């Protein structure tokens, strides 16, 4: 019976993000962009700002300010954060009141960019994201920033808008930074911008942005980044676009193979497709081969679809792996183990006769295919390949199933080019499964290409 595999939006968001589920981290005052060198301060501003500017610049060496700032950073609730921020303000001699007085006499572009810098740095010391954002916007609006610092300023303004929940404001500042080619050291700008697009109900822009980044990398002969692929995949998933999402899943695991990427690809495929037991069995076989079996339900699904009465040897192998990994207990699989062990000796002893009968000129499809399935399940891919090839002309409606398992047998022997050609012929309900197998053999055939180019980066998790 066909079944749909569902996944929570929270779990998928974490998977797509590479496993990092925290918000964008606050940036230290040391990350402040460079000021303009041209222009000058007004006399009134220079006199008014000197004391606070000195106090802020020396804050790291002031035990009172530093202790209050550390408490503000560590505070877990708003009341504690506000209390610590008030301590920082007091330790700086009344920073907010002084900022208001300084703002009243800021007239030149240099006055305004310096006012913005001090405002932002006071916000950092207080752990006040809104104040940091206010200062950064002042710096941008001053007209005095150096051209080569605009991207960084826009990035910081966009991040603080995002942290404050102003996602439209985040897009306002992040998009020009991204379009100008600015990339932050943490490699998060594309992911944060894409999520801001999503939170403003503009998933199409997020998908387009990531696809452009992917195509640009391909045209340059480099590997699309992990971040760009995950961003595009998240957008396609959110839009319930099964075809693009599965294609992007395949690209993710091809270019950035690893258990985490594979687990993401499997979750997306199972969430957006309806797979029968036999289709899911071949997907689970790929999960096992890629080390992506990560939960009790993964192992139980594999055991159920393999069926201890039909494929006892393969079932026992998965049972043992699940128990050894700690994902299963002996009690979870006692019944399945008993059935498999009861069938194992007779089934294994019959392999030779199964194969002999399957090679007889009069053998029908069911006999040939059954023997091939048995041989594949007992890790005899070369013999299985021969029988699947014999079964193929007689397969009829089962052609896609035979082709899938022929490709698996070839992949298990390291015949990656042949396996790719075989999987390319698979259609129908098995096409999504075949695409992931194709990505697997492609990464095996050319592992250097899969790991070349842009390195994967961590980023903030998309919204659930």
C-alpha positions in Angstrom: 0.0 0.0 0.0 1.3 3.4 -0.9 2.0 5.9 1.9 3.0 9.4 2.3 5.9 10.3 4.6 5.4 13.5 6.5 8.0 15.6 8.3 7.5 18.5 10.6 8.5 22.0 9.3 10.8 22.5 12.3 12.7 19.3 11.7 13.1 20.0 8.0 14.2 23.6 8.6 17.0 22.4 10.8 18.0 19.8 8.3 18.0 22.3 5.4 20.0 24.7 7.4 22.8 22.3 8.0 21.8 21.6 11.5 22.4 25.0 13.0 19.1 26.2 14.6 20.3 29.4 16.4 19.6 32.9 15.3 22.2 35.2 13.8 24.8 35.9 16.4 25.4 39.5 17.6 28.5 41.1 16.1 31.2 42.7 18.3 32.1 46.3 18.2 35.4 45.4 16.6 33.4 44.5 13.4 32.5 48.2 12.9 33.1 49.3 9.3 35.7 51.8 8.4 34.8 55.5 8.5 35.2 58.0 5.7 38.5 59.8 5.7 37.3 62.8 3.8 35.4 65.7 5.6 35.7 66.9 9.1 33.9 67.1 12.4 32.2 70.3 13.5 33.7 72.0 16.5 30.5 71.6 18.5 30.2 68.0 17.7 33.9 67.2 18.5 33.6 68.8 21.9 30.3 67.1 22.7 31.3 63.6 21.5 34.8 63.4 22.9 34.0 62.1 26.4 31.5 59.4 25.3 33.6 58.3 22.3 36.6 57.8 24.6 34.6 55.9 27.2 33.1 53.6 24.5 36.5 53.0 22.9 38.0 52.1 26.2 35.1 50.0 27.4 36.9 46.7 27.2 39.4 47.9 29.7 36.8 49.3 32.1 35.9 46.5 34.6 32.6 48.1 35.5 31.4 48.6 31.9 32.7 45.2 30.9 31.0 43.3 33.8 27.7 45.0 33.0 28.1 44.4 29.3 28.8 40.7 30.0 25.6 40.5 32.1 23.6 42.1 29.3 25.0 39.5 26.8 24.3 36.6 29.1 20.8 37.7 30.2 18.1 35.1 29.3 15.0 37.3 29.7 14.1 40.9 28.8 13.9 42.1 32.4 17.5 41.0 33.2 18.8 42.4 29.9 17.1 45.7 30.5 18.6 45.9 34.0 22.1 45.1 32.7 21.7 47.6 29.9 20.9 50.3 32.4 24.0 49.4 34.3 26.1 49.8 31.1 24.4 53.2 30.5 25.3 54.3 34.0 28.8 53.0 33.8 29.3 55.1 30.7 28.2 58.2 32.5 24.7 58.3 31.1 25.3 57.1 27.5 21.8 57.6 26.1 21.5 61.2 27.5 24.9 62.0 26.0 23.9 60.5 22.7 20.9 62.8 22.6 23.0 65.8 23.3 25.6 64.8 20.7 22.9 64.2 18.1 21.6 67.8 18.6 24.9 69.2 17.4 25.7 66.7 14.6 25.6 68.7 11.4 28.4 67.5 9.0 28.5 64.1 7.3 31.5 63.2 9.4 29.5 64.2 12.6 26.7 61.9 11.6 28.7 58.9 10.7 30.6 59.2 13.9 27.4 59.6 15.8 26.1 56.4 14.2 29.3 54.5 15.1 29.1 55.5 18.7 25.3 54.7 18.9 25.9 51.3 17.4 28.8 50.5 19.7 26.8 51.6 22.8 24.1 49.2 21.5 26.6 46.4 21.3 27.8 47.0 24.9 24.2 47.0 26.1 23.1 44.0 24.0 20.5 46.3 22.4 20.0 45.1 18.8 17.5 48.0 18.0 20.1 50.6 19.1 22.8 48.8 17.0 20.5 49.0 14.0 19.7 52.7 14.6 23.4 53.5 14.7 24.1 51.5 11.5 21.3 53.3 9.6 22.7 56.6 10.8 26.1 55.6 9.3 24.5 54.6 6.0 22.4 57.8 5.8 25.3 60.1 6.6 26.7 59.9 3.1 30.2 59.8 4.5 30.9 56.1 4.4 33.6 54.8 2.1 32.3 52.9 -1.0 34.3 49.8 0.0 32.5 49.8 3.4 28.9 50.1 2.2 28.4 46.3 1.7 29.5 45.6 5.3 27.4 48.4 6.7 24.3 47.1 4.7 25.0 43.6 5.9 25.2 44.7 9.6 22.1 46.8 9.2 20.2 44.0 7.6 21.2 41.5 10.2 20.1 43.8 13.1 16.8 44.4 11.3 16.4 40.6 11.0 17.3 40.0 14.7 14.7 42.6 15.6 12.0 40.9 13.6 11.9 43.6 10.9 12.2 41.3 7.9 11.2 43.8 5.3 13.9 46.1 6.7 16.3 43.2 6.5 15.6 42.8 2.8 16.0 46.5 2.3 19.6 46.4 3.5 20.7 42.8 2.7 19.7 42.8 -1.0 21.9 45.7 -2.1 24.8 44.2 0.0 24.3 40.8 -1.7 23.8 42.3 -5.2 27.1 44.3 -4.8 29.0 41.0 -4.2 29.5 41.5 -0.4 29.9 38.2 1.4 30.2 38.1 5.2 33.0 36.1 6.8 30.5 33.7 8.4 29.0 33.0 5.0 25.4 33.7 6.0 24.2 36.6 3.9 22.4 34.4 1.3 20.7 32.3 3.9 19.6 35.3 6.0 18.3 37.2 3.0 16.5 34.1 1.7 14.8 33.6 5.0 13.9 37.3 5.2 12.3 36.9 1.8 10.3 33.9 3.0 9.1 35.7 6.1 7.8 38.5 3.9 5.9 35.9 1.8 8.3 36.3 -1.2 9.6 32.7 -1.5 9.9 33.2 -5.3 12.7 35.8 -4.8 14.6 33.5 -2.4 14.4 30.6 -5.0 15.5 32.9 -7.8 18.4 34.3 -5.9 19.7 30.9 -4.9 19.2 29.5 -8.4 21.2 32.4 -9.9 24.0 31.7 -7.5 24.0 28.0 -8.4 24.0 28.7 -12.2 26.8 31.2 -11.8 28.9 28.6 -10.0 28.2 26.0 -12.7 29.0 28.4 -15.5 32.3 29.2 -13.8 33.1 25.5 -13.4 33.0 25.6 -9.6 30.9 23.7 -7.2 27.6 25.5 -6.1 27.9 26.3 -2.4 26.1 24.2 0.2 24.4 27.4 1.4 23.0 28.3 -2.1 21.7 24.7 -2.7 20.1 24.6 0.7 18.5 28.0 0.3 17.0 27.0 -3.1 15.9 23.7 -1.7 14.2 25.3 1.3 12.4 27.7 -1.1 11.3 24.9 -3.4 10.1 22.8 -0.5 8.1 25.7 1.1 6.4 26.2 -2.3 5.7 22.4 -2.4 7.4 22.2 -5.8 8.2 18.5 -5.7 10.2 18.3 -9.0 12.6 21.2 -8.4 13.0 20.2 -4.7 14.0 16.7 -5.6 16.3 17.9 -8.3 18.0 20.3 -5.8 18.2 17.5 -3.3 20.1 15.4 -5.8 22.4 18.3 -6.5 23.0 18.9 -2.8 24.1 15.3 -2.2 26.1 15.1 -5.4 28.2 18.3 -4.7 28.2 18.1 -0.9 27.8 14.4 0.0 27.7 13.4 3.6 25.2 11.9 6.1 23.6 15.3 6.8 23.1 16.2 3.2 21.7 12.8 2.5 19.4 12.9 5.4 18.0 16.2 4.1 17.5 14.8 0.6 15.7 11.7 2.0 13.4 13.8 4.2 12.5 16.1 1.3 11.9 13.2 -1.1 9.7 11.3 1.4 7.8 14.5 2.3 6.9 15.5 -1.2 6.3 12.1 -2.9 4.1 9.0 -2.2 6.2 5.9 -2.2 5.1 2.3 -2.1 6.9 -0.3 -0.1 9.2 -1.5 -2.9 10.1 2.0 -3.9 10.8 2.9 -0.3 12.9 -0.2 0.1 15.3 1.0 -2.6 15.4 4.4 -1.0 16.2 2.9 2.3 19.0 0.9 0.7 20.5 4.1 -0.4 20.1 5.6 3.1 22.0 2.7 4.5 24.8 3.0 2.0 25.2 6.7 2.6 25.3 6.4 6.4 22.1 8.5 6.7 20.0 6.1 8.8 19.5 8.4 11.7 16.4 7.3 13.7 14.5 4.3 15.0 11.8 4.9 12.4 14.4 4.7 9.6 15.5 1.2 10.7 11.9 0.0 11.3 10.8 1.3 7.9 13.6 -0.6 6.2 12.9 -3.8 8.1 9.2 -3.6 7.3 9.7 -3.0 3.6 12.5 -5.6 3.2 10.1 -8.1 5.1 11.9 -10.8 7.2 9.9 -13.5 5.5 10.9 -12.4 2.0 14.5 -11.1 2.4 15.7 -12.6 5.7 19.4 -12.0 5.2 19.1 -8.3 4.4 16.6 -7.9 7.2 18.9 -9.4 9.8 21.8 -7.2 8.6 19.7 -4.1 9.1 18.4 -5.3 12.5 22.0 -5.9 13.6 23.1 -2.4 12.4 20.2 -0.7 14.1 20.8 -2.5 17.4 24.6 -1.8 17.2 23.9 1.9 16.5 21.7 2.2 19.5 18.7 3.3 17.5 17.0 0.0 18.1 16.6 -2.3 21.1 16.4 -6.0 21.0 12.8 -5.8 22.1 12.0 -3.5 19.2 12.9 -6.1 16.7 12.4 -9.4 18.5 9.5 -10.6 16.3 11.2 -9.6 13.1 14.5 -11.2 14.1 12.7 -14.4 15.0 11.0 -14.6 11.6 14.2 -13.8 9.7 16.3 -16.3 11.6 13.7 -18.9 11.1 13.9 -18.4 7.3 17.6 -17.7 6.9 19.2 -21.1 6.6 16.7 -22.5 4.1 16.7 -19.3 2.1 20.4 -19.1 1.9 20.7 -22.8 1.0 18.3 -22.3 -1.9 20.2 -19.5 -3.6 22.1 -21.8 -6.0 18.9 -23.5 -7.1 17.1 -20.1 -7.5 19.9 -19.0 -9.7 20.0 -22.2 -11.8 16.2 -22.1 -12.3 16.4 -18.4 -13.3 18.9 -19.1 -16.0 16.8 -21.8 -17.6 15.6 -20.8 -21.1 12.0 -21.4 -20.0 12.2 -19.2 -16.8 9.5 -16.5 -16.6 9.9 -13.0 -15.3 8.8 -13.8 -11.7 11.4 -16.5 -11.3 14.3 -14.5 -12.8 13.5 -11.4 -10.9 12.9 -13.2 -7.7 16.3 -14.8 -7.9 18.0 -11.5 -8.8 16.3 -9.9 -5.8 17.5 -12.7 -3.5 21.1 -12.4 -4.8 21.1 -8.6 -4.4 19.9 -9.0 -0.8 22.8 -11.4 0.0 25.4 -8.9 -1.4 26.0 -10.8 -4.6 25.6 -7.9 -7.0 27.5 -9.3 -10.0 25.2 -12.3 -10.2 22.2 -10.1 -9.5 23.2 -7.8 -12.4 23.3 -10.7 -14.8 19.8 -11.9 -13.8 18.3 -8.4 -13.9 19.5 -8.1 -17.4 17.8 -11.4 -18.3 14.6 -10.2 -16.6 14.5 -6.8 -18.3 13.1 -7.9 -21.7 10.3 -9.7 -19.8 9.6 -7.0 -17.2 6.7 -5.2 -18.8 5.1 -2.9 -16.2 7.9 -3.8 -13.8 10.6 -2.3 -16.0 11.3 0.7 -13.8 11.7 -1.6 -10.7 14.1 -3.9 -12.6 16.1 -1.0 -13.9 16.4 0.5 -10.4 17.8 -2.7 -9.0 20.0 -3.3 -12.0 21.5 0.1 -11.3 21.9 -0.7 -7.6 23.7 -4.0 -8.5 26.1 -2.1 -10.8 26.7 0.7 -8.2 27.6 -2.0 -5.6 30.2 -3.3 -8.0 31.7 0.2 -8.6 30.3 0.3 -12.1 29.4 3.9 -11.7 29.2 5.0 -15.3 27.0 2.0 -16.2 24.8 2.6 -13.2 24.3 6.2 -14.2 23.1 5.1 -17.6 20.8 2.6 -16.0 19.2 5.0 -13.5 18.7 7.6 -16.3 16.2 5.2 -17.9 14.0 4.9 -14.7 10.7 6.8 -14.9 7.3 6.9 -13.2 7.0 6.7 -9.4 10.6 5.5 -9.1 12.1 8.6 -10.8 12.8 10.5 -7.6 14.5 7.5 -6.1 16.6 7.0 -9.2 17.6 10.7 -9.2 19.1 10.2 -5.7 20.8 7.0 -6.7 22.2 8.9 -9.8 23.6 11.6 -7.5 25.2 8.9 -5.3 27.0 7.2 -8.2 28.0 10.5 -9.6 29.6 11.5 -6.3 31.3 8.1 -6.2 32.5 8.3 -9.8 34.1 11.8 -9.3 34.6 12.5 -5.6 37.1 15.3 -6.3 34.5 17.3 -8.3 32.0 16.8 -5.5 34.3 18.5 -2.9 35.9 21.1 -5.1 34.9 24.8 -5.2 33.1 26.7 -2.5 33.2 25.1 0.9 30.0 24.5 2.8 29.1 27.1 5.3 26.9 27.2 8.4 24.0 29.7 8.6 20.9 30.5 10.5 18.1 28.1 10.2 15.2 29.0 8.0 11.9 29.6 9.8 9.8 26.6 10.7 
